[in-house]
Amino acid sequence: MKIHRLFIVLTIANLGLLIFLLSEIRRVDAVAPASNPTSSVAPVLRGSALEIVDDQGRVRASIKLHPADPNFKMPDGKVGYPETVMFRLIDGKGRPEVKIGGSEQGGGLGLIGETDSTHVILEAQGATSLLKLSNKDGRQQQIKPSSER
């Protein structure tokens, strides 16, 4: 009988401890630097990629480093792809609507509309720059700096 009461007391104590520990769970904050322990903001967040997800766990924004690929064939026929950092904003259906990229060769911005054929591309690569506009019906316009001075 005494053992039975001891088990009941221990069970109640464990439940109380569990409730207490669960009530103490807080969100995780970045650790303040040792040089300024009173600061609540960490000066740098480091990692190899960053993804922001929605409530359903779908990636909605990402920053990622893509390694170079010397064998990749570009649509214009060039071979080789440089190491590139890409920032993407992604809609609820998984389509990237905004892309910002940068590499040693230059940078670019892409804005995608309702379909992939509706887009705006702004890029500066090497010594050239370009603004390309495309509509869903296939009409395109490119704007390049004139060669006349």
C-alpha positions in Angstrom: 0.0 0.0 0.0 2.9 2.4 0.8 4.5 1.6 -2.6 1.3 2.4 -4.3 1.0 5.8 -2.7 4.7 6.5 -3.5 4.1 5.8 -7.2 1.1 8.2 -7.1 3.1 10.9 -5.5 6.0 10.5 -8.0 3.6 10.5 -10.9 2.0 13.8 -9.7 5.4 15.3 -9.1 6.5 14.3 -12.6 3.4 15.8 -14.2 3.9 19.0 -12.3 7.6 19.2 -13.4 6.5 18.5 -17.0 3.9 21.3 -17.0 6.5 23.7 -15.5 9.1 22.8 -18.1 6.7 23.2 -21.0 5.5 26.6 -19.7 9.2 27.8 -19.7 9.8 27.0 -23.4 10.5 30.2 -25.3 11.4 31.1 -28.8 15.1 30.8 -29.6 16.9 34.1 -30.0 20.3 34.7 -31.6 23.0 34.8 -28.9 24.5 38.2 -28.1 28.2 38.5 -28.9 30.7 38.0 -26.0 32.1 41.5 -26.7 28.7 43.1 -25.8 26.7 40.7 -23.7 24.0 43.3 -23.0 23.1 43.5 -26.7 20.1 41.4 -27.8 21.0 41.5 -31.5 23.7 39.3 -33.0 25.8 41.2 -35.5 26.0 38.4 -38.1 24.0 35.4 -39.2 26.2 33.0 -41.0 25.3 29.9 -43.1 25.6 28.4 -46.5 21.9 29.0 -47.4 18.8 30.7 -46.0 15.2 29.7 -46.5 12.0 31.3 -45.2 9.0 29.0 -45.1 5.3 29.6 -44.7 2.9 27.9 -42.3 2.6 24.9 -44.6 6.4 24.4 -44.7 6.7 25.6 -48.3 9.8 27.7 -49.1 8.7 31.3 -49.9 12.1 33.0 -50.0 15.7 31.7 -50.3 19.2 32.9 -50.6 21.6 30.3 -51.9 25.1 29.9 -53.3 25.2 27.8 -56.5 28.6 26.3 -57.3 30.3 26.8 -60.6 29.7 24.2 -63.3 32.2 24.3 -66.1 30.2 21.8 -68.3 26.8 23.6 -68.1 25.6 24.7 -71.6 23.8 28.1 -71.6 20.8 28.8 -73.8 23.0 31.1 -76.0 25.5 28.3 -76.6 28.2 29.4 -74.1 29.6 26.6 -72.0 30.3 27.1 -68.3 28.3 28.5 -65.4 30.1 30.7 -62.7 29.6 30.5 -59.0 26.4 32.5 -58.4 24.5 33.8 -55.4 20.7 33.7 -56.0 17.9 35.4 -54.0 14.4 34.2 -54.9 11.0 35.3 -53.8 8.5 32.4 -54.4 4.7 32.4 -54.7 2.4 30.0 -52.9 2.5 27.6 -55.9 6.3 27.3 -55.8 7.1 29.6 -58.7 9.9 32.1 -58.3 8.4 35.5 -59.0 11.5 37.6 -58.2 15.1 36.5 -58.8 18.2 38.5 -58.0 21.5 37.0 -58.9 25.2 37.9 -58.8 28.4 36.3 -60.0 31.9 37.4 -61.0 30.5 38.0 -64.5 27.8 40.5 -63.3 24.3 40.6 -61.9 20.7 40.5 -62.9 17.2 41.0 -61.8 14.2 39.0 -63.1 10.5 39.7 -62.4 8.1 37.0 -63.6 4.5 37.6 -64.3 1.4 35.3 -64.5 3.4 32.9 -66.8 7.0 32.3 -67.4 6.7 34.1 -70.8 5.6 37.3 -69.1 8.8 38.7 -67.5 11.2 41.6 -67.1 14.9 40.9 -67.1 17.5 43.5 -66.2 21.1 42.4 -66.4 24.6 43.7 -66.5 27.2 41.0 -67.6 30.7 41.8 -68.4 30.8 45.0 -70.4 27.2 44.9 -71.6 23.8 45.7 -70.1 20.3 44.8 -71.2 16.6 45.3 -70.3 14.3 42.7 -71.8 10.5 42.9 -71.6 8.3 40.0 -72.7 4.5 39.7 -72.7 2.3 36.6 -72.5 1.4 36.9 -76.2 5.1 36.5 -77.1 5.9 40.2 -77.9 9.3 41.2 -76.7 11.3 44.4 -76.5 15.0 44.7 -75.7 16.7 47.9 -74.7 20.5 48.1 -74.9 22.7 51.1 -74.7 23.4 52.5 -78.2 26.9 52.2 -79.6 26.7 55.8 -80.9 28.2 58.6 -78.7 
